[in-house]
Amino acid sequence: MENKTNIRLTAAEMSCLWTQFINDTLAVCVNTHFLNKVEDKEVSPIIEWTLNEAKNNLSIMNDIFTKEKFPLPIGFTEQDVNTQAPKLFSDTFVIMYLRQMSILAMAASSAALGLVTRPDVVAFHKRVLAKGVELQDKTRELMLIQGTYVRPPYISTPDKVDFVEREQFLAGFFGKRERLLQSKSLIYF
């Protein structure tokens, strides 16, 4: 049986950790600026929470990299952000930005979980996913309260299930069409 106490990082694990490290160093810089400029007392705790979670992620990754004698990636630093710059964005923009970042965190950590195998790295990416979901919930809830959440569009509810029955469906939309399947539902490429 394989000794699971000393497993090297795979290429996928290195890549996912490296990418997350860069993303979290960027998050620290951006959220530090946001926190210094925020005026909305409801947005401020979410920025602070996000900043702390990015720092926690960096601490976990530092431990993994140190344990592996892996060179610490050079991410974004204080030199990459001017904390004295004037406020660049509205607080509404900031909360919308954080919501979009939560979506990217959920997507990236989900993809990473499909690639990584080492238990500590799996646990880390599960943590990132959970925190991404939590940030999504925090931002959505505040945006709904403040009336800034933009919902996806509504469409009318169909009366029945319908099938395409003519070959002229989307005629010419994709150029020359080749029939792929012979059925009630036609698929063209």
C-alpha positions, 0 to 999 in steps of 0.5 A: 500500500502506498505511503500517503504521508509524503506525497509530492504535489502533482502538476495540477496541484502546483498549478491550482495552488499557484493560481490561487496564490496570485488571485489571493494576493490580488484580493488582498491588495484590491480589498485593502484599497476598498476597505480604506475608501468604503463609506457604506457601513453595510458593505464594509464588513463584507470587504473586511471578511473577504480580505481576511479570507484571502489572508487565511488562504495565503497562510494555508498556501504558505504552509503547503509551499514551505512544507514542500520546499516549493518556491513561494510565488511572487504575487501582488504586494503593497507596492502594486497598490496605491492606498493613498489613491482617491476613491475610484469606485462606488460602494455599489460597484465594490459589492457587485465586484465582490459578487463577481469574484465569488462566482470566479472563486466558485468556478476555479475551486470547482475545477481544482477539485476535479484535478487535485488528489492530495488530501490537504490540497483537496481540503484547501480547495473545498475551503475556497469553494465554501468561502466563495459560496459564502461570499456569494450569499453575503453579496446577494443578500446585501444587494437584494436589501439595497435594491442593486441586485440585477436579476436574470431576465424572466421569460414566459412559461411554455404551455407545453413541450414542443419539438422542432419539426421543420428542417428550416429551424435556424435556416442559414443562421450557422451557414451550411447545415449538415444533418446530425441526427434523424429524429423529432428533435434535429441537431445541426452543426 
